[in-house]
C-alpha cells in the first residue's frame, strides 16, 4: 500500500509524465517540420539552378560559365543527398507549397534511390561537358529530363 506522502506525490508525478510526454511529442513534430523545411529548401535550390541553366539555353540570360558551374555543383550536391532528404519520419506529411513527396518515395525506395543516383551521375557527367553555350544546349536537355523524370513518379501536386 502507498502511504499518505506517496499518495500526495501521485498527481504531481502524473503531471510531470504528461508534460514530459507532450514536450517529447512537440519535439518530434518540430523535428519533422524542420526536416520538411530542409527538404523544401533543397528542392527550391534545384529549381533555381535548373531555371538558371534553362534561361541561358533559351537566350533569356547571357551565358555565364561561373553560373553554370555553380548550378551544376548545386544540382549534383542535392541529388547525392536525396535519400537523406526524405527520411521515413516525414512520410505522409503534406507541407505548404505546390508539391509534396509521394508515398512512392518510401514504398519504392530502391527505385527512388536509383533515380537519385542516376540524376547525380548525369549532372556529374554534364559538369565535364559544358564549357560553352553550345555544350550547355547539347547537355541540358538530358539533365532536365533526368530531373523531371523523378517528378513524374515521386512528386504530387498539392490541391
C-alpha positions as CSV (number, residue, x, y, z in Angstrom):
1,X,0.0,0.0,0.0
2,X,1.0,3.6,-0.5
3,X,1.5,5.9,2.4
4,X,-0.1,9.4,2.5
5,X,3.1,11.1,1.3
6,X,3.3,8.9,-1.8
7,X,-0.4,9.5,-2.4
8,X,0.2,13.2,-2.4
9,X,3.0,13.0,-4.9
10,X,1.0,10.9,-7.4
11,X,-0.8,13.9,-9.1
12,X,2.5,15.8,-9.3
13,X,4.1,12.7,-10.8
14,X,1.3,12.3,-13.3
15,X,1.6,15.9,-14.3
16,X,5.3,15.6,-14.8
17,X,4.8,12.5,-17.0
18,X,2.0,14.2,-19.1
19,X,4.0,17.4,-19.6
20,X,7.1,15.3,-20.5
21,X,5.2,13.3,-23.0
22,X,3.7,16.4,-24.6
23,X,7.1,18.1,-24.8
24,X,8.5,14.9,-26.4
25,X,5.7,14.9,-28.9
26,X,6.2,18.6,-29.7
27,X,9.9,17.9,-30.2
28,X,9.2,15.1,-32.6
29,X,6.7,17.3,-34.6
30,X,9.2,20.2,-34.6
31,X,12.0,17.8,-35.9
32,X,9.7,16.6,-38.7
33,X,8.8,20.1,-39.7
34,X,12.5,21.1,-39.6
35,X,13.3,18.2,-42.0
36,X,10.4,19.1,-44.3
37,X,11.8,22.7,-44.4
38,X,15.3,21.4,-45.2
39,X,13.9,19.2,-48.0
40,X,11.8,22.0,-49.5
41,X,14.9,24.3,-49.4
42,X,16.9,21.7,-51.3
43,X,14.2,21.3,-53.9
44,X,13.9,25.0,-54.3
45,X,17.7,25.2,-54.7
46,X,17.4,22.6,-57.5
47,X,14.7,24.6,-59.2
48,X,16.7,27.8,-59.1
49,X,19.7,26.0,-60.6
50,X,17.6,24.4,-63.3
51,X,16.0,27.8,-64.1
52,X,19.4,29.4,-64.4
53,X,20.5,26.9,-66.9
54,X,17.2,26.9,-68.8
55,X,17.3,30.7,-69.1
56,X,20.7,30.5,-70.7
57,X,19.6,27.8,-73.1
58,X,16.6,29.9,-74.2
59,X,18.7,33.0,-74.6
60,X,16.9,34.8,-71.8
61,X,20.2,35.2,-69.9
62,X,23.7,35.5,-71.3
63,X,26.0,32.5,-71.0
64,X,28.0,32.6,-67.7
65,X,30.4,29.7,-67.1
66,X,30.6,30.5,-63.4
67,X,26.8,30.4,-63.0
68,X,26.7,27.2,-65.0
69,X,29.4,25.6,-62.8
70,X,27.6,26.7,-59.6
71,X,24.3,25.4,-60.8
72,X,25.7,22.0,-61.7
73,X,27.5,21.7,-58.4
74,X,24.3,22.6,-56.5
75,X,22.2,20.1,-58.6
76,X,24.7,17.3,-58.0
77,X,25.0,18.0,-54.3
78,X,21.3,17.9,-53.8
79,X,20.9,14.8,-56.0
80,X,23.5,13.0,-53.8
81,X,21.6,14.0,-50.7
82,X,18.1,13.0,-52.0
83,X,17.8,9.8,-49.9
84,X,18.7,11.6,-46.7
85,X,16.3,14.5,-47.5
86,X,13.3,12.1,-47.4
87,X,13.6,10.1,-44.2
88,X,10.7,7.8,-43.0
89,X,9.8,10.4,-40.4
90,X,8.3,12.8,-43.0
91,X,6.4,10.2,-44.9
92,X,2.8,11.3,-45.4
93,X,3.4,15.0,-44.4
94,X,1.9,17.5,-46.8
95,X,3.8,20.7,-46.3
96,X,2.8,24.1,-47.6
97,X,3.8,24.8,-51.1
98,X,2.8,23.5,-54.5
99,X,4.2,19.9,-54.2
100,X,4.9,17.2,-51.7
101,X,6.6,13.8,-51.8
102,X,4.6,10.8,-53.0
103,X,4.4,7.8,-50.7
104,X,6.3,6.1,-53.5
105,X,9.5,7.7,-52.2
106,X,9.2,5.2,-49.3
107,X,7.3,2.3,-50.8
108,X,9.6,2.2,-53.9
109,X,12.7,3.3,-52.0
110,X,15.2,1.3,-54.2
111,X,13.8,2.9,-57.3
112,X,13.9,6.4,-55.7
113,X,17.5,5.9,-54.6
114,X,18.4,4.6,-58.0
115,X,16.9,7.6,-59.7
116,X,18.7,9.9,-57.4
117,X,22.0,8.2,-58.2
118,X,21.2,8.4,-61.9
119,X,20.5,12.1,-61.7
120,X,23.7,12.7,-59.7
121,X,25.7,10.8,-62.3
122,X,24.0,12.7,-65.2
123,X,24.8,16.0,-63.6
124,X,28.4,14.9,-62.7
125,X,29.0,13.9,-66.4
126,X,27.5,17.2,-67.6
127,X,30.0,19.2,-65.4
128,X,32.8,17.9,-67.6
129,X,31.0,18.6,-70.9
130,X,29.7,22.1,-70.5
131,X,32.3,24.6,-71.4
132,X,30.3,27.0,-73.6
133,X,26.7,27.7,-74.7
134,X,26.7,25.0,-77.3
135,X,27.8,22.5,-74.7
136,X,25.0,23.7,-72.4
137,X,22.4,23.5,-75.2
138,X,23.5,20.0,-76.0
139,X,23.7,18.7,-72.5
140,X,21.0,20.5,-70.5
141,X,18.0,18.6,-72.1
142,X,19.4,15.3,-70.7
143,X,19.9,16.8,-67.2
144,X,16.5,18.4,-67.2
145,X,14.8,15.1,-68.4
146,X,16.5,13.2,-65.6
147,X,15.4,15.8,-63.1
148,X,11.8,15.8,-64.3
149,X,11.6,12.0,-64.5
150,X,11.8,11.9,-60.7
151,X,8.9,14.4,-60.5
152,X,6.6,12.2,-62.6
153,X,6.9,9.3,-60.1
154,X,7.8,10.7,-56.8
155,X,6.1,14.1,-56.5
156,X,2.4,15.1,-56.1
157,X,0.8,18.5,-56.7
158,X,-1.0,20.0,-53.7
159,X,-4.5,20.9,-54.3
